[in-house]
């Protein structure tokens, strides 16, 4: 039962690392766009240094920013060298030519997170090509009429029967309940923005119960 943080915000990342509940971090170009403009590599290195600071060398996924497969390989190798983080994963989008990229990177010992997946078949073929992680987009699936929990469950069954060690990451989270539903459906990992993890810690009855215990203790001390 693992959760990753889906963020490129340094404050959010540090807050979650300090609380010790995340098992990884995923970023993408859209998340980076929300942050102040800076050098891409320098920003990712700051994230890596936060992981080192808290002695949590968790998987950190960064995405290539080219549509050309040949350039993806060059860019991935360059990012690995420049960022120089012990547990860096390169995100490669799904596609016919991109399968060759995944395979080539895997043969170089680079862990690949194959992203933008919507079907069990995509998960299976990416895993067979050598992807370490296969990332399904839960609510984007719902947006186009796909039932995500069925796809997650079927993809998990296929991977469990395979000779790969690929893990399913479920992203595109829009509610804290999505995290639980994806896990129950068979996701190895769910990656979510901070706000939904915060919401998971709050319940009116928890607040009421804690307040009651504190009042009872204060009354007892009088």
PyMOL commands that place a pseudoatom at each C-alpha (Angstrom):
pseudoatom trace, name=CA, resn=UNK, resi=1, chain=A, elem=C, hetatm=0, pos=[0.000, 0.000, 0.000]
pseudoatom trace, name=CA, resn=UNK, resi=2, chain=A, elem=C, hetatm=0, pos=[2.177, 2.823, -1.315]
pseudoatom trace, name=CA, resn=UNK, resi=3, chain=A, elem=C, hetatm=0, pos=[1.374, 6.450, -2.088]
pseudoatom trace, name=CA, resn=UNK, resi=4, chain=A, elem=C, hetatm=0, pos=[3.491, 8.872, -4.103]
pseudoatom trace, name=CA, resn=UNK, resi=5, chain=A, elem=C, hetatm=0, pos=[3.243, 12.644, -4.048]
pseudoatom trace, name=CA, resn=UNK, resi=6, chain=A, elem=C, hetatm=0, pos=[2.298, 14.162, -7.412]
pseudoatom trace, name=CA, resn=UNK, resi=7, chain=A, elem=C, hetatm=0, pos=[3.933, 17.573, -7.154]
pseudoatom trace, name=CA, resn=UNK, resi=8, chain=A, elem=C, hetatm=0, pos=[6.888, 19.720, -8.150]
pseudoatom trace, name=CA, resn=UNK, resi=9, chain=A, elem=C, hetatm=0, pos=[6.382, 22.217, -5.316]
pseudoatom trace, name=CA, resn=UNK, resi=10, chain=A, elem=C, hetatm=0, pos=[9.349, 22.204, -2.945]
pseudoatom trace, name=CA, resn=UNK, resi=11, chain=A, elem=C, hetatm=0, pos=[7.341, 23.194, 0.136]
pseudoatom trace, name=CA, resn=UNK, resi=12, chain=A, elem=C, hetatm=0, pos=[4.744, 20.472, -0.454]
pseudoatom trace, name=CA, resn=UNK, resi=13, chain=A, elem=C, hetatm=0, pos=[7.431, 17.887, -1.097]
pseudoatom trace, name=CA, resn=UNK, resi=14, chain=A, elem=C, hetatm=0, pos=[9.315, 18.776, 2.071]
pseudoatom trace, name=CA, resn=UNK, resi=15, chain=A, elem=C, hetatm=0, pos=[6.118, 18.740, 4.152]
pseudoatom trace, name=CA, resn=UNK, resi=16, chain=A, elem=C, hetatm=0, pos=[5.246, 15.233, 2.940]
pseudoatom trace, name=CA, resn=UNK, resi=17, chain=A, elem=C, hetatm=0, pos=[8.788, 13.882, 3.296]
pseudoatom trace, name=CA, resn=UNK, resi=18, chain=A, elem=C, hetatm=0, pos=[8.938, 15.236, 6.856]
pseudoatom trace, name=CA, resn=UNK, resi=19, chain=A, elem=C, hetatm=0, pos=[5.741, 13.355, 7.725]
pseudoatom trace, name=CA, resn=UNK, resi=20, chain=A, elem=C, hetatm=0, pos=[7.176, 10.115, 6.394]
pseudoatom trace, name=CA, resn=UNK, resi=21, chain=A, elem=C, hetatm=0, pos=[4.118, 8.707, 4.628]
pseudoatom trace, name=CA, resn=UNK, resi=22, chain=A, elem=C, hetatm=0, pos=[5.069, 9.021, 0.945]
pseudoatom trace, name=CA, resn=UNK, resi=23, chain=A, elem=C, hetatm=0, pos=[6.988, 6.314, -0.880]
pseudoatom trace, name=CA, resn=UNK, resi=24, chain=A, elem=C, hetatm=0, pos=[7.841, 8.317, -3.999]
pseudoatom trace, name=CA, resn=UNK, resi=25, chain=A, elem=C, hetatm=0, pos=[7.414, 11.539, -5.974]
pseudoatom trace, name=CA, resn=UNK, resi=26, chain=A, elem=C, hetatm=0, pos=[6.077, 12.066, -9.495]
pseudoatom trace, name=CA, resn=UNK, resi=27, chain=A, elem=C, hetatm=0, pos=[6.402, 15.225, -11.551]
pseudoatom trace, name=CA, resn=UNK, resi=28, chain=A, elem=C, hetatm=0, pos=[5.286, 16.236, -15.024]
pseudoatom trace, name=CA, resn=UNK, resi=29, chain=A, elem=C, hetatm=0, pos=[5.539, 19.326, -17.247]
pseudoatom trace, name=CA, resn=UNK, resi=30, chain=A, elem=C, hetatm=0, pos=[2.124, 20.633, -16.116]
pseudoatom trace, name=CA, resn=UNK, resi=31, chain=A, elem=C, hetatm=0, pos=[3.158, 20.497, -12.461]
pseudoatom trace, name=CA, resn=UNK, resi=32, chain=A, elem=C, hetatm=0, pos=[6.458, 22.212, -13.194]
pseudoatom trace, name=CA, resn=UNK, resi=33, chain=A, elem=C, hetatm=0, pos=[4.603, 24.955, -15.076]
pseudoatom trace, name=CA, resn=UNK, resi=34, chain=A, elem=C, hetatm=0, pos=[2.912, 25.922, -11.778]
pseudoatom trace, name=CA, resn=UNK, resi=35, chain=A, elem=C, hetatm=0, pos=[6.280, 26.675, -10.163]
pseudoatom trace, name=CA, resn=UNK, resi=36, chain=A, elem=C, hetatm=0, pos=[8.393, 29.841, -10.581]
pseudoatom trace, name=CA, resn=UNK, resi=37, chain=A, elem=C, hetatm=0, pos=[10.420, 29.707, -13.782]
pseudoatom trace, name=CA, resn=UNK, resi=38, chain=A, elem=C, hetatm=0, pos=[13.899, 28.319, -13.230]
pseudoatom trace, name=CA, resn=UNK, resi=39, chain=A, elem=C, hetatm=0, pos=[16.358, 25.825, -14.685]
pseudoatom trace, name=CA, resn=UNK, resi=40, chain=A, elem=C, hetatm=0, pos=[14.623, 22.440, -14.961]
pseudoatom trace, name=CA, resn=UNK, resi=41, chain=A, elem=C, hetatm=0, pos=[17.597, 20.358, -13.843]
pseudoatom trace, name=CA, resn=UNK, resi=42, chain=A, elem=C, hetatm=0, pos=[18.337, 22.652, -10.900]
pseudoatom trace, name=CA, resn=UNK, resi=43, chain=A, elem=C, hetatm=0, pos=[14.739, 22.389, -9.714]
pseudoatom trace, name=CA, resn=UNK, resi=44, chain=A, elem=C, hetatm=0, pos=[14.718, 18.593, -9.875]
pseudoatom trace, name=CA, resn=UNK, resi=45, chain=A, elem=C, hetatm=0, pos=[18.071, 18.502, -8.059]
pseudoatom trace, name=CA, resn=UNK, resi=46, chain=A, elem=C, hetatm=0, pos=[16.484, 20.527, -5.246]
pseudoatom trace, name=CA, resn=UNK, resi=47, chain=A, elem=C, hetatm=0, pos=[13.787, 17.847, -4.971]
pseudoatom trace, name=CA, resn=UNK, resi=48, chain=A, elem=C, hetatm=0, pos=[16.464, 15.148, -4.903]
pseudoatom trace, name=CA, resn=UNK, resi=49, chain=A, elem=C, hetatm=0, pos=[18.329, 17.008, -2.171]
pseudoatom trace, name=CA, resn=UNK, resi=50, chain=A, elem=C, hetatm=0, pos=[15.170, 17.156, -0.059]
pseudoatom trace, name=CA, resn=UNK, resi=51, chain=A, elem=C, hetatm=0, pos=[14.907, 13.369, -0.362]
pseudoatom trace, name=CA, resn=UNK, resi=52, chain=A, elem=C, hetatm=0, pos=[18.514, 13.082, 0.829]
pseudoatom trace, name=CA, resn=UNK, resi=53, chain=A, elem=C, hetatm=0, pos=[17.889, 15.559, 3.658]
pseudoatom trace, name=CA, resn=UNK, resi=54, chain=A, elem=C, hetatm=0, pos=[15.141, 13.357, 5.069]
pseudoatom trace, name=CA, resn=UNK, resi=55, chain=A, elem=C, hetatm=0, pos=[17.072, 10.156, 4.299]
pseudoatom trace, name=CA, resn=UNK, resi=56, chain=A, elem=C, hetatm=0, pos=[14.295, 8.930, 2.052]
pseudoatom trace, name=CA, resn=UNK, resi=57, chain=A, elem=C, hetatm=0, pos=[15.777, 8.058, -1.321]
pseudoatom trace, name=CA, resn=UNK, resi=58, chain=A, elem=C, hetatm=0, pos=[12.342, 7.438, -2.804]
pseudoatom trace, name=CA, resn=UNK, resi=59, chain=A, elem=C, hetatm=0, pos=[11.630, 6.960, -6.512]
pseudoatom trace, name=CA, resn=UNK, resi=60, chain=A, elem=C, hetatm=0, pos=[11.510, 10.338, -8.254]
pseudoatom trace, name=CA, resn=UNK, resi=61, chain=A, elem=C, hetatm=0, pos=[9.928, 10.460, -11.713]
pseudoatom trace, name=CA, resn=UNK, resi=62, chain=A, elem=C, hetatm=0, pos=[10.717, 13.181, -14.249]
pseudoatom trace, name=CA, resn=UNK, resi=63, chain=A, elem=C, hetatm=0, pos=[9.334, 13.363, -17.775]
pseudoatom trace, name=CA, resn=UNK, resi=64, chain=A, elem=C, hetatm=0, pos=[11.153, 13.896, -21.049]
pseudoatom trace, name=CA, resn=UNK, resi=65, chain=A, elem=C, hetatm=0, pos=[10.114, 17.010, -22.943]
pseudoatom trace, name=CA, resn=UNK, resi=66, chain=A, elem=C, hetatm=0, pos=[10.469, 15.977, -26.570]
pseudoatom trace, name=CA, resn=UNK, resi=67, chain=A, elem=C, hetatm=0, pos=[8.128, 14.125, -28.934]
pseudoatom trace, name=CA, resn=UNK, resi=68, chain=A, elem=C, hetatm=0, pos=[10.964, 12.499, -30.912]
pseudoatom trace, name=CA, resn=UNK, resi=69, chain=A, elem=C, hetatm=0, pos=[11.866, 8.963, -29.749]
pseudoatom trace, name=CA, resn=UNK, resi=70, chain=A, elem=C, hetatm=0, pos=[15.559, 9.254, -30.652]
pseudoatom trace, name=CA, resn=UNK, resi=71, chain=A, elem=C, hetatm=0, pos=[15.829, 12.481, -28.711]
pseudoatom trace, name=CA, resn=UNK, resi=72, chain=A, elem=C, hetatm=0, pos=[14.023, 10.868, -25.762]
pseudoatom trace, name=CA, resn=UNK, resi=73, chain=A, elem=C, hetatm=0, pos=[16.866, 8.406, -25.269]
pseudoatom trace, name=CA, resn=UNK, resi=74, chain=A, elem=C, hetatm=0, pos=[19.519, 11.125, -25.446]
pseudoatom trace, name=CA, resn=UNK, resi=75, chain=A, elem=C, hetatm=0, pos=[17.531, 13.364, -23.132]
pseudoatom trace, name=CA, resn=UNK, resi=76, chain=A, elem=C, hetatm=0, pos=[16.905, 10.578, -20.619]
pseudoatom trace, name=CA, resn=UNK, resi=77, chain=A, elem=C, hetatm=0, pos=[20.593, 9.698, -20.400]
pseudoatom trace, name=CA, resn=UNK, resi=78, chain=A, elem=C, hetatm=0, pos=[21.451, 13.388, -20.060]
pseudoatom trace, name=CA, resn=UNK, resi=79, chain=A, elem=C, hetatm=0, pos=[18.934, 13.852, -17.238]
pseudoatom trace, name=CA, resn=UNK, resi=80, chain=A, elem=C, hetatm=0, pos=[20.279, 10.820, -15.391]
pseudoatom trace, name=CA, resn=UNK, resi=81, chain=A, elem=C, hetatm=0, pos=[23.802, 12.218, -15.552]
pseudoatom trace, name=CA, resn=UNK, resi=82, chain=A, elem=C, hetatm=0, pos=[22.946, 15.814, -14.681]
pseudoatom trace, name=CA, resn=UNK, resi=83, chain=A, elem=C, hetatm=0, pos=[20.457, 15.165, -11.892]
pseudoatom trace, name=CA, resn=UNK, resi=84, chain=A, elem=C, hetatm=0, pos=[22.557, 12.325, -10.472]
pseudoatom trace, name=CA, resn=UNK, resi=85, chain=A, elem=C, hetatm=0, pos=[19.936, 11.056, -8.034]
pseudoatom trace, name=CA, resn=UNK, resi=86, chain=A, elem=C, hetatm=0, pos=[20.119, 7.519, -6.730]
pseudoatom trace, name=CA, resn=UNK, resi=87, chain=A, elem=C, hetatm=0, pos=[16.486, 6.632, -7.509]
pseudoatom trace, name=CA, resn=UNK, resi=88, chain=A, elem=C, hetatm=0, pos=[15.615, 8.670, -10.596]
pseudoatom trace, name=CA, resn=UNK, resi=89, chain=A, elem=C, hetatm=0, pos=[12.966, 7.346, -12.974]
pseudoatom trace, name=CA, resn=UNK, resi=90, chain=A, elem=C, hetatm=0, pos=[12.358, 8.673, -16.474]
pseudoatom trace, name=CA, resn=UNK, resi=91, chain=A, elem=C, hetatm=0, pos=[8.776, 9.122, -17.635]
pseudoatom trace, name=CA, resn=UNK, resi=92, chain=A, elem=C, hetatm=0, pos=[8.174, 8.082, -21.237]
pseudoatom trace, name=CA, resn=UNK, resi=93, chain=A, elem=C, hetatm=0, pos=[4.694, 8.447, -22.789]
pseudoatom trace, name=CA, resn=UNK, resi=94, chain=A, elem=C, hetatm=0, pos=[3.040, 5.442, -24.377]
pseudoatom trace, name=CA, resn=UNK, resi=95, chain=A, elem=C, hetatm=0, pos=[3.383, 4.941, -28.125]
pseudoatom trace, name=CA, resn=UNK, resi=96, chain=A, elem=C, hetatm=0, pos=[4.577, 2.451, -30.741]
pseudoatom trace, name=CA, resn=UNK, resi=97, chain=A, elem=C, hetatm=0, pos=[7.986, 4.053, -31.254]
pseudoatom trace, name=CA, resn=UNK, resi=98, chain=A, elem=C, hetatm=0, pos=[8.195, 4.865, -27.555]
pseudoatom trace, name=CA, resn=UNK, resi=99, chain=A, elem=C, hetatm=0, pos=[8.250, 1.127, -26.764]
pseudoatom trace, name=CA, resn=UNK, resi=100, chain=A, elem=C, hetatm=0, pos=[11.687, 1.060, -28.359]
pseudoatom trace, name=CA, resn=UNK, resi=101, chain=A, elem=C, hetatm=0, pos=[12.738, 3.950, -26.121]
pseudoatom trace, name=CA, resn=UNK, resi=102, chain=A, elem=C, hetatm=0, pos=[11.528, 2.106, -23.026]
pseudoatom trace, name=CA, resn=UNK, resi=103, chain=A, elem=C, hetatm=0, pos=[13.387, -1.026, -24.052]
pseudoatom trace, name=CA, resn=UNK, resi=104, chain=A, elem=C, hetatm=0, pos=[16.605, 0.809, -24.833]
pseudoatom trace, name=CA, resn=UNK, resi=105, chain=A, elem=C, hetatm=0, pos=[16.565, 2.719, -21.569]
pseudoatom trace, name=CA, resn=UNK, resi=106, chain=A, elem=C, hetatm=0, pos=[15.786, -0.444, -19.600]
pseudoatom trace, name=CA, resn=UNK, resi=107, chain=A, elem=C, hetatm=0, pos=[18.765, -2.160, -21.216]
pseudoatom trace, name=CA, resn=UNK, resi=108, chain=A, elem=C, hetatm=0, pos=[20.904, 0.779, -20.078]
pseudoatom trace, name=CA, resn=UNK, resi=109, chain=A, elem=C, hetatm=0, pos=[19.729, 0.186, -16.515]
pseudoatom trace, name=CA, resn=UNK, resi=110, chain=A, elem=C, hetatm=0, pos=[17.479, 3.260, -16.447]
pseudoatom trace, name=CA, resn=UNK, resi=111, chain=A, elem=C, hetatm=0, pos=[14.141, 2.819, -14.677]
pseudoatom trace, name=CA, resn=UNK, resi=112, chain=A, elem=C, hetatm=0, pos=[11.213, 3.917, -16.837]
pseudoatom trace, name=CA, resn=UNK, resi=113, chain=A, elem=C, hetatm=0, pos=[7.806, 5.144, -15.770]
pseudoatom trace, name=CA, resn=UNK, resi=114, chain=A, elem=C, hetatm=0, pos=[5.571, 4.674, -18.822]
pseudoatom trace, name=CA, resn=UNK, resi=115, chain=A, elem=C, hetatm=0, pos=[2.908, 7.358, -18.582]
pseudoatom trace, name=CA, resn=UNK, resi=116, chain=A, elem=C, hetatm=0, pos=[-0.412, 8.426, -20.133]
pseudoatom trace, name=CA, resn=UNK, resi=117, chain=A, elem=C, hetatm=0, pos=[-1.951, 4.943, -20.038]
pseudoatom trace, name=CA, resn=UNK, resi=118, chain=A, elem=C, hetatm=0, pos=[-5.673, 4.204, -20.320]
pseudoatom trace, name=CA, resn=UNK, resi=119, chain=A, elem=C, hetatm=0, pos=[-5.958, 0.445, -20.969]
pseudoatom trace, name=CA, resn=UNK, resi=120, chain=A, elem=C, hetatm=0, pos=[-4.816, -2.909, -19.645]
pseudoatom trace, name=CA, resn=UNK, resi=121, chain=A, elem=C, hetatm=0, pos=[-3.186, -3.637, -22.993]
pseudoatom trace, name=CA, resn=UNK, resi=122, chain=A, elem=C, hetatm=0, pos=[-1.028, -0.528, -22.745]
pseudoatom trace, name=CA, resn=UNK, resi=123, chain=A, elem=C, hetatm=0, pos=[0.102, -1.561, -19.260]
pseudoatom trace, name=CA, resn=UNK, resi=124, chain=A, elem=C, hetatm=0, pos=[0.964, -5.064, -20.418]
pseudoatom trace, name=CA, resn=UNK, resi=125, chain=A, elem=C, hetatm=0, pos=[2.944, -4.052, -23.492]
pseudoatom trace, name=CA, resn=UNK, resi=126, chain=A, elem=C, hetatm=0, pos=[4.845, -1.298, -21.641]
pseudoatom trace, name=CA, resn=UNK, resi=127, chain=A, elem=C, hetatm=0, pos=[5.785, -3.745, -18.884]
pseudoatom trace, name=CA, resn=UNK, resi=128, chain=A, elem=C, hetatm=0, pos=[6.957, -6.286, -21.462]
pseudoatom trace, name=CA, resn=UNK, resi=129, chain=A, elem=C, hetatm=0, pos=[9.122, -3.610, -23.085]
pseudoatom trace, name=CA, resn=UNK, resi=130, chain=A, elem=C, hetatm=0, pos=[10.856, -3.061, -19.752]
pseudoatom trace, name=CA, resn=UNK, resi=131, chain=A, elem=C, hetatm=0, pos=[8.945, -0.340, -17.910]
pseudoatom trace, name=CA, resn=UNK, resi=132, chain=A, elem=C, hetatm=0, pos=[9.362, -0.412, -14.132]
pseudoatom trace, name=CA, resn=UNK, resi=133, chain=A, elem=C, hetatm=0, pos=[6.151, 1.574, -13.623]
pseudoatom trace, name=CA, resn=UNK, resi=134, chain=A, elem=C, hetatm=0, pos=[2.989, 1.806, -15.738]
pseudoatom trace, name=CA, resn=UNK, resi=135, chain=A, elem=C, hetatm=0, pos=[0.902, 4.893, -15.002]
pseudoatom trace, name=CA, resn=UNK, resi=136, chain=A, elem=C, hetatm=0, pos=[-2.872, 4.853, -15.483]
pseudoatom trace, name=CA, resn=UNK, resi=137, chain=A, elem=C, hetatm=0, pos=[-4.844, 8.137, -15.419]
pseudoatom trace, name=CA, resn=UNK, resi=138, chain=A, elem=C, hetatm=0, pos=[-7.890, 7.451, -13.253]
pseudoatom trace, name=CA, resn=UNK, resi=139, chain=A, elem=C, hetatm=0, pos=[-10.129, 10.480, -13.711]
pseudoatom trace, name=CA, resn=UNK, resi=140, chain=A, elem=C, hetatm=0, pos=[-9.067, 11.144, -17.276]
pseudoatom trace, name=CA, resn=UNK, resi=141, chain=A, elem=C, hetatm=0, pos=[-10.345, 7.613, -17.909]
pseudoatom trace, name=CA, resn=UNK, resi=142, chain=A, elem=C, hetatm=0, pos=[-13.674, 8.558, -16.343]
pseudoatom trace, name=CA, resn=UNK, resi=143, chain=A, elem=C, hetatm=0, pos=[-13.772, 11.672, -18.542]
pseudoatom trace, name=CA, resn=UNK, resi=144, chain=A, elem=C, hetatm=0, pos=[-13.937, 9.481, -21.664]
pseudoatom trace, name=CA, resn=UNK, resi=145, chain=A, elem=C, hetatm=0, pos=[-16.322, 6.861, -20.276]
pseudoatom trace, name=CA, resn=UNK, resi=146, chain=A, elem=C, hetatm=0, pos=[-13.766, 4.247, -19.141]
pseudoatom trace, name=CA, resn=UNK, resi=147, chain=A, elem=C, hetatm=0, pos=[-14.403, 2.518, -15.812]
pseudoatom trace, name=CA, resn=UNK, resi=148, chain=A, elem=C, hetatm=0, pos=[-10.984, 2.855, -14.131]
pseudoatom trace, name=CA, resn=UNK, resi=149, chain=A, elem=C, hetatm=0, pos=[-11.335, 0.306, -11.331]
pseudoatom trace, name=CA, resn=UNK, resi=150, chain=A, elem=C, hetatm=0, pos=[-12.029, -2.486, -13.838]
pseudoatom trace, name=CA, resn=UNK, resi=151, chain=A, elem=C, hetatm=0, pos=[-8.991, -1.506, -15.899]
pseudoatom trace, name=CA, resn=UNK, resi=152, chain=A, elem=C, hetatm=0, pos=[-6.798, -1.338, -12.775]
pseudoatom trace, name=CA, resn=UNK, resi=153, chain=A, elem=C, hetatm=0, pos=[-7.976, -4.758, -11.594]
pseudoatom trace, name=CA, resn=UNK, resi=154, chain=A, elem=C, hetatm=0, pos=[-7.464, -6.383, -15.001]
pseudoatom trace, name=CA, resn=UNK, resi=155, chain=A, elem=C, hetatm=0, pos=[-4.062, -4.764, -15.468]
pseudoatom trace, name=CA, resn=UNK, resi=156, chain=A, elem=C, hetatm=0, pos=[-2.987, -6.025, -12.035]
pseudoatom trace, name=CA, resn=UNK, resi=157, chain=A, elem=C, hetatm=0, pos=[-4.109, -9.560, -12.926]
pseudoatom trace, name=CA, resn=UNK, resi=158, chain=A, elem=C, hetatm=0, pos=[-2.107, -9.439, -16.153]
pseudoatom trace, name=CA, resn=UNK, resi=159, chain=A, elem=C, hetatm=0, pos=[1.033, -8.159, -14.435]
pseudoatom trace, name=CA, resn=UNK, resi=160, chain=A, elem=C, hetatm=0, pos=[0.754, -10.692, -11.619]
pseudoatom trace, name=CA, resn=UNK, resi=161, chain=A, elem=C, hetatm=0, pos=[0.734, -13.448, -14.257]
pseudoatom trace, name=CA, resn=UNK, resi=162, chain=A, elem=C, hetatm=0, pos=[3.727, -12.014, -16.118]
pseudoatom trace, name=CA, resn=UNK, resi=163, chain=A, elem=C, hetatm=0, pos=[7.474, -12.336, -15.677]
pseudoatom trace, name=CA, resn=UNK, resi=164, chain=A, elem=C, hetatm=0, pos=[7.900, -8.588, -15.152]
pseudoatom trace, name=CA, resn=UNK, resi=165, chain=A, elem=C, hetatm=0, pos=[8.305, -6.668, -11.910]
pseudoatom trace, name=CA, resn=UNK, resi=166, chain=A, elem=C, hetatm=0, pos=[6.356, -3.662, -13.221]
pseudoatom trace, name=CA, resn=UNK, resi=167, chain=A, elem=C, hetatm=0, pos=[4.134, -1.804, -10.785]
pseudoatom trace, name=CA, resn=UNK, resi=168, chain=A, elem=C, hetatm=0, pos=[0.912, 0.067, -11.522]
pseudoatom trace, name=CA, resn=UNK, resi=169, chain=A, elem=C, hetatm=0, pos=[0.831, 3.740, -10.581]
pseudoatom trace, name=CA, resn=UNK, resi=170, chain=A, elem=C, hetatm=0, pos=[-2.597, 5.361, -10.636]
pseudoatom trace, name=CA, resn=UNK, resi=171, chain=A, elem=C, hetatm=0, pos=[-2.642, 9.140, -11.081]
pseudoatom trace, name=CA, resn=UNK, resi=172, chain=A, elem=C, hetatm=0, pos=[-5.142, 11.821, -12.130]
pseudoatom trace, name=CA, resn=UNK, resi=173, chain=A, elem=C, hetatm=0, pos=[-6.629, 11.908, -8.632]
pseudoatom trace, name=CA, resn=UNK, resi=174, chain=A, elem=C, hetatm=0, pos=[-9.441, 14.378, -7.963]
pseudoatom trace, name=CA, resn=UNK, resi=175, chain=A, elem=C, hetatm=0, pos=[-10.819, 13.181, -4.611]
pseudoatom trace, name=CA, resn=UNK, resi=176, chain=A, elem=C, hetatm=0, pos=[-9.374, 11.473, -1.562]
pseudoatom trace, name=CA, resn=UNK, resi=177, chain=A, elem=C, hetatm=0, pos=[-11.749, 8.538, -2.131]
pseudoatom trace, name=CA, resn=UNK, resi=178, chain=A, elem=C, hetatm=0, pos=[-10.040, 7.923, -5.499]
pseudoatom trace, name=CA, resn=UNK, resi=179, chain=A, elem=C, hetatm=0, pos=[-6.879, 6.945, -3.612]
pseudoatom trace, name=CA, resn=UNK, resi=180, chain=A, elem=C, hetatm=0, pos=[-8.665, 4.207, -1.681]
pseudoatom trace, name=CA, resn=UNK, resi=181, chain=A, elem=C, hetatm=0, pos=[-10.670, 2.966, -4.658]
pseudoatom trace, name=CA, resn=UNK, resi=182, chain=A, elem=C, hetatm=0, pos=[-7.539, 2.660, -6.795]
pseudoatom trace, name=CA, resn=UNK, resi=183, chain=A, elem=C, hetatm=0, pos=[-5.702, 0.768, -4.059]
pseudoatom trace, name=CA, resn=UNK, resi=184, chain=A, elem=C, hetatm=0, pos=[-8.631, -1.590, -3.501]
pseudoatom trace, name=CA, resn=UNK, resi=185, chain=A, elem=C, hetatm=0, pos=[-8.865, -2.216, -7.253]
pseudoatom trace, name=CA, resn=UNK, resi=186, chain=A, elem=C, hetatm=0, pos=[-5.265, -3.435, -7.303]
pseudoatom trace, name=CA, resn=UNK, resi=187, chain=A, elem=C, hetatm=0, pos=[-2.974, -0.453, -7.867]
pseudoatom trace, name=CA, resn=UNK, resi=188, chain=A, elem=C, hetatm=0, pos=[0.484, -0.964, -6.406]
pseudoatom trace, name=CA, resn=UNK, resi=189, chain=A, elem=C, hetatm=0, pos=[0.836, 2.797, -5.993]
pseudoatom trace, name=CA, resn=UNK, resi=190, chain=A, elem=C, hetatm=0, pos=[-1.394, 5.868, -6.122]
pseudoatom trace, name=CA, resn=UNK, resi=191, chain=A, elem=C, hetatm=0, pos=[0.152, 9.277, -6.810]
pseudoatom trace, name=CA, resn=UNK, resi=192, chain=A, elem=C, hetatm=0, pos=[-1.805, 12.272, -5.588]
pseudoatom trace, name=CA, resn=UNK, resi=193, chain=A, elem=C, hetatm=0, pos=[-1.545, 16.003, -4.921]
pseudoatom trace, name=CA, resn=UNK, resi=194, chain=A, elem=C, hetatm=0, pos=[-1.010, 17.011, -1.287]
pseudoatom trace, name=CA, resn=UNK, resi=195, chain=A, elem=C, hetatm=0, pos=[-4.523, 18.349, -0.762]
pseudoatom trace, name=CA, resn=UNK, resi=196, chain=A, elem=C, hetatm=0, pos=[-6.121, 14.900, -0.885]
pseudoatom trace, name=CA, resn=UNK, resi=197, chain=A, elem=C, hetatm=0, pos=[-3.660, 13.451, 1.618]
pseudoatom trace, name=CA, resn=UNK, resi=198, chain=A, elem=C, hetatm=0, pos=[-4.489, 16.339, 3.968]
pseudoatom trace, name=CA, resn=UNK, resi=199, chain=A, elem=C, hetatm=0, pos=[-8.204, 15.596, 3.634]
pseudoatom trace, name=CA, resn=UNK, resi=200, chain=A, elem=C, hetatm=0, pos=[-7.612, 11.943, 4.497]
pseudoatom trace, name=CA, resn=UNK, resi=201, chain=A, elem=C, hetatm=0, pos=[-6.417, 12.951, 7.975]
pseudoatom trace, name=CA, resn=UNK, resi=202, chain=A, elem=C, hetatm=0, pos=[-9.603, 14.862, 8.859]
pseudoatom trace, name=CA, resn=UNK, resi=203, chain=A, elem=C, hetatm=0, pos=[-12.953, 13.598, 10.120]
pseudoatom trace, name=CA, resn=UNK, resi=204, chain=A, elem=C, hetatm=0, pos=[-15.515, 15.450, 12.272]
pseudoatom trace, name=CA, resn=UNK, resi=205, chain=A, elem=C, hetatm=0, pos=[-15.753, 12.545, 14.707]
pseudoatom trace, name=CA, resn=UNK, resi=206, chain=A, elem=C, hetatm=0, pos=[-11.985, 12.490, 15.137]
pseudoatom trace, name=CA, resn=UNK, resi=207, chain=A, elem=C, hetatm=0, pos=[-12.017, 16.189, 16.075]
pseudoatom trace, name=CA, resn=UNK, resi=208, chain=A, elem=C, hetatm=0, pos=[-14.974, 15.637, 18.416]
pseudoatom trace, name=CA, resn=UNK, resi=209, chain=A, elem=C, hetatm=0, pos=[-13.392, 12.588, 20.080]
pseudoatom trace, name=CA, resn=UNK, resi=210, chain=A, elem=C, hetatm=0, pos=[-10.022, 14.283, 20.657]
pseudoatom trace, name=CA, resn=UNK, resi=211, chain=A, elem=C, hetatm=0, pos=[-11.737, 17.359, 22.115]
pseudoatom trace, name=CA, resn=UNK, resi=212, chain=A, elem=C, hetatm=0, pos=[-13.765, 15.104, 24.430]
pseudoatom trace, name=CA, resn=UNK, resi=213, chain=A, elem=C, hetatm=0, pos=[-10.676, 13.252, 25.659]
pseudoatom trace, name=CA, resn=UNK, resi=214, chain=A, elem=C, hetatm=0, pos=[-8.853, 16.512, 26.374]
pseudoatom trace, name=CA, resn=UNK, resi=215, chain=A, elem=C, hetatm=0, pos=[-11.821, 17.945, 28.273]
pseudoatom trace, name=CA, resn=UNK, resi=216, chain=A, elem=C, hetatm=0, pos=[-12.187, 14.776, 30.333]
pseudoatom trace, name=CA, resn=UNK, resi=217, chain=A, elem=C, hetatm=0, pos=[-8.510, 14.901, 31.230]
pseudoatom trace, name=CA, resn=UNK, resi=218, chain=A, elem=C, hetatm=0, pos=[-8.725, 18.588, 32.188]
pseudoatom trace, name=CA, resn=UNK, resi=219, chain=A, elem=C, hetatm=0, pos=[-11.751, 17.828, 34.409]
pseudoatom trace, name=CA, resn=UNK, resi=220, chain=A, elem=C, hetatm=0, pos=[-9.864, 14.950, 36.059]
pseudoatom trace, name=CA, resn=UNK, resi=221, chain=A, elem=C, hetatm=0, pos=[-6.895, 17.222, 36.840]
pseudoatom trace, name=CA, resn=UNK, resi=222, chain=A, elem=C, hetatm=0, pos=[-9.057, 19.781, 38.641]
for i in range(1, 222): cmd.bond("trace and resi %d" % i, "trace and resi %d" % (i + 1))
show_as sticks, trace
zoom trace
